[in-house]
Amino acid sequence: MQDKEKTLSKYRRSLAEDTLKNAELCLDNKFFRDSVNRSYYAAFYVIKSLLALENVDFKRHKDAVGYFNKTYVATDKFPRELGKTLGRMKMVREESDYSDFYLVSEEDARKQFEAAKYIIKEVSEYIEKEYPDSSESQDSDR
């Protein structure tokens, strides 16, 4: 694994954590639509952090999610429920973002937030187990 992949993965994991914090702030301040969006993106960024370690990237969300499901969920590296959860999150985020009169309840936003926490935890643990040197700083490699 190259330093470039490790650096990108680490950046995306950090972005996932920061975005999850933003989702929580939105949730706490009753910006439920924004919380739904930020929760999905937090989960999406951690998925992309894993793909970065393989030097795999996609421009479209559906391609990144599809690759993740095919490569990691269908092969039982992650539980099927995680793949289904990610799919539901994507659907709710799209409805929330693109449907003019879609109302997001506090319960919907909280479910999306908890789902993002779950996915970030699972994917982060997988990365730490399967790619133990991915969290090392570049300085330690020199």
ChimeraX attribute file (.defattr): number of C-alpha atoms within 10 A of each C-alpha:
attribute: neighborCount
match mode: 1-to-1
recipient: residues
	/A:1	11
	/A:2	11
	/A:3	14
	/A:4	13
	/A:5	19
	/A:6	24
	/A:7	19
	/A:8	19
	/A:9	26
	/A:10	21
	/A:11	16
	/A:12	21
	/A:13	25
	/A:14	16
	/A:15	18
	/A:16	27
	/A:17	20
	/A:18	14
	/A:19	22
	/A:20	24
	/A:21	17
	/A:22	18
	/A:23	29
	/A:24	23
	/A:25	16
	/A:26	20
	/A:27	22
	/A:28	13
	/A:29	10
	/A:30	14
	/A:31	17
	/A:32	25
	/A:33	23
	/A:34	20
	/A:35	30
	/A:36	31
	/A:37	25
	/A:38	28
	/A:39	32
	/A:40	28
	/A:41	21
	/A:42	28
	/A:43	30
	/A:44	23
	/A:45	21
	/A:46	28
	/A:47	23
	/A:48	24
	/A:49	29
	/A:50	26
	/A:51	20
	/A:52	20
	/A:53	22
	/A:54	14
	/A:55	15
	/A:56	13
	/A:57	15
	/A:58	12
	/A:59	7
	/A:60	9
	/A:61	12
	/A:62	12
	/A:63	12
	/A:64	18
	/A:65	19
	/A:66	15
	/A:67	17
	/A:68	18
	/A:69	22
	/A:70	13
	/A:71	14
	/A:72	15
	/A:73	18
	/A:74	14
	/A:75	11
	/A:76	11
	/A:77	12
	/A:78	18
	/A:79	14
	/A:80	15
	/A:81	10
	/A:82	17
	/A:83	20
	/A:84	13
	/A:85	16
	/A:86	22
	/A:87	17
	/A:88	15
	/A:89	24
	/A:90	23
	/A:91	13
	/A:92	21
	/A:93	24
	/A:94	14
	/A:95	17
	/A:96	19
	/A:97	15
	/A:98	10
	/A:99	10
	/A:100	8
	/A:101	9
	/A:102	12
	/A:103	12
	/A:104	18
	/A:105	14
	/A:106	17
	/A:107	11
	/A:108	15
	/A:109	27
	/A:110	19
	/A:111	15
	/A:112	28
	/A:113	25
	/A:114	14
	/A:115	20
	/A:116	29
	/A:117	17
	/A:118	15
	/A:119	22
	/A:120	22
	/A:121	13
	/A:122	15
	/A:123	20
	/A:124	17
	/A:125	13
	/A:126	15
	/A:127	18
	/A:128	12
	/A:129	11
	/A:130	10
	/A:131	14
	/A:132	11
	/A:133	13
	/A:134	22
	/A:135	14
	/A:136	13
	/A:137	13
	/A:138	13
	/A:139	6
	/A:140	6
	/A:141	8
	/A:142	5
